[in-house]
Amino acid sequence: MPRDYKSRASAPRKKRQRQVPGWVWFLSGLLVGLFFSGLAWLKLLPADARLTSQTQNQESGVKKQRPAGKKAPAAPKPRFDFYTILPEMEVVVPEPEPEAAPPPVKRGKIKKESAAAASGRYMLQMGSFRKFADADRLKASLALVGIQAEIQKVRVSGSGTFHRVRSGPYTENKVNKLRARLKQNGINSLVIKLKG
């Protein structure tokens, strides 16, 4: 069977849409993005940086105008007030003395155990740190001294999270011996009486 090819050739062809290559879209998007990030950078640039860049531009203009024989005025030295303020704010905290335990009652085994438990309720706190690494470092130095310690994570309202290095509970005699050993090794400690 013969086919009629003439009608197809004479029919108007659909115009092909010209497609833009992908790299053109990528390049144009990149340029638009860089333009807007540059505007945002200029808008969000801190005022200090703007002022320093402006003063640098002004100084470079002034240097050109100065005669060669005159020196530029020296920049003022920074003034640090904390060297004088901090010593004034220093507060010396006296070391708390453990309270004397009541004398043990000799009326039976139960009374002796409760008296020993009441007098042996002291904890030693060697430090409180914001960073866990600092607390862990102190715990390791305590282990070298021969004191087993633990790290407590405590959340303080308004101040954040602290890591306390503590050891105990101990009796009053043991606390005094451990504090003496800590002082010999240059470690400060705080005695905390536990409620019980």
C-alpha positions in Angstrom: 0.0 0.0 0.0 1.4 3.3 -0.9 1.6 6.1 1.6 1.0 9.7 1.1 4.1 11.6 2.4 3.2 14.8 0.7 0.6 15.8 3.3 3.1 15.5 6.1 5.7 17.5 4.5 3.4 20.4 3.7 1.9 20.5 7.2 3.5 23.3 9.3 6.1 22.1 11.7 5.9 22.9 15.3 8.6 25.2 16.4 11.0 23.7 18.8 11.5 25.7 22.0 15.0 26.7 22.4 16.2 25.4 25.8 18.8 27.2 27.9 21.8 25.0 28.9 22.0 24.1 32.6 25.3 25.8 33.1 23.8 29.2 32.2 21.1 28.7 34.9 23.8 27.7 37.4 26.0 30.7 36.6 23.1 33.2 36.8 21.9 31.7 40.1 25.4 31.9 41.5 25.8 35.6 40.4 22.4 36.5 41.9 23.3 34.7 45.2 26.6 36.4 45.4 25.0 39.8 44.8 22.5 39.4 47.6 25.1 37.9 50.0 27.3 40.9 49.3 24.4 43.3 50.1 23.6 41.3 53.3 27.3 41.4 54.3 27.4 45.2 53.9 24.1 45.6 55.8 25.1 43.3 58.7 28.7 44.5 58.9 29.4 45.5 62.6 29.5 49.3 63.1 33.1 48.9 64.6 34.3 47.3 61.4 32.7 50.1 59.3 34.3 52.8 61.5 37.8 51.2 61.3 37.6 50.9 57.6 36.5 54.5 57.3 39.2 55.7 59.7 41.8 53.7 57.7 40.6 55.4 54.5 40.8 58.8 56.2 44.3 58.1 57.7 45.6 57.0 54.3 44.4 60.3 52.9 45.9 62.2 55.8 49.3 60.5 55.4 49.5 61.6 51.9 48.9 65.3 53.0 51.4 65.3 55.9 54.9 66.6 55.3 57.7 64.1 55.6 59.2 65.8 58.7 56.2 65.4 61.1 55.3 62.2 62.9 51.8 60.9 63.3 50.4 61.3 66.8 50.8 58.1 68.9 47.6 56.1 69.4 46.4 56.2 73.0 47.4 53.2 75.1 44.4 51.0 76.1 43.3 51.4 79.7 42.5 48.3 81.7 40.4 48.9 84.8 40.0 45.3 85.9 43.5 45.3 87.5 42.2 47.8 90.0 38.6 46.7 90.3 39.1 43.0 90.9 41.3 43.3 94.0 38.7 45.6 95.5 36.0 43.1 95.0 37.9 40.1 96.4 36.1 38.5 99.4 38.0 36.2 101.7 35.8 33.3 102.7 36.7 31.6 106.0 37.1 27.9 106.1 34.1 26.3 107.8 34.9 24.2 110.7 33.0 20.9 111.0 30.5 20.9 113.8 31.3 18.8 116.8 29.5 15.5 116.9 27.4 14.7 120.0 29.1 12.1 122.3 28.0 8.6 121.5 25.4 7.0 123.8 26.4 3.7 125.3 22.9 2.2 125.6 23.1 -0.3 122.9 24.2 -1.2 119.4 21.4 0.7 117.7 22.3 4.0 119.5 26.0 3.6 118.6 25.3 3.0 114.9 23.0 6.1 114.7 25.5 8.3 116.5 28.3 7.1 114.1 26.1 7.7 111.1 25.2 11.2 112.4 28.9 12.1 112.9 30.0 10.6 109.5 27.9 12.7 107.2 30.5 15.1 105.6 31.3 15.6 102.0 34.4 17.3 100.5 33.9 19.5 97.4 37.2 20.3 95.7 35.8 22.3 92.8 32.9 23.4 90.6 33.6 24.0 86.9 31.5 25.0 83.8 33.5 22.6 81.6 33.5 18.9 82.2 37.1 18.6 81.0 38.3 20.9 83.8 36.4 18.8 86.4 37.8 15.6 84.9 41.3 17.0 85.1 40.8 17.8 88.9 39.4 14.3 89.4 42.5 12.8 87.8 44.8 14.8 90.0 42.8 13.8 93.1 43.3 10.1 92.1 47.1 10.7 92.0 46.9 12.0 95.6 44.8 8.9 96.6 41.4 10.4 96.9 38.5 8.9 95.0 36.1 11.6 93.7 33.0 11.8 91.6 31.7 14.5 89.2 28.2 15.8 89.7 26.4 17.6 86.9 24.3 20.4 88.5 22.0 22.9 86.7 21.9 26.3 88.4 19.0 28.5 87.4 20.3 31.6 85.7 23.9 30.5 85.6 23.9 27.3 83.5 25.4 23.9 84.1 28.2 23.2 86.6 30.3 20.1 87.2 31.1 19.6 90.9 34.0 17.4 92.0 33.1 15.8 95.3 34.2 13.0 97.5 32.6 11.3 100.5 30.7 10.9 102.8 33.3 10.7 105.5 33.6 10.9 109.3 34.9 14.1 110.9 38.3 12.6 111.6 38.6 11.3 108.0 37.6 14.8 106.6 40.3 16.5 108.6 43.0 14.0 107.5 41.9 14.4 103.8 41.8 18.2 104.0 45.4 18.2 105.4 46.5 15.9 102.5 44.8 18.2 100.0 46.4 21.3 101.5 49.8 19.7 101.1 49.1 19.1 97.4 47.8 22.7 96.9 44.2 21.7 96.4 41.5 23.8 98.1 38.4 22.0 99.5 35.1 22.8 101.0 33.5 20.7 103.8 29.7 20.2 103.4 27.7 18.7 106.2 25.0 16.4 104.9 21.5 16.5 106.4 20.5 13.3 108.0 
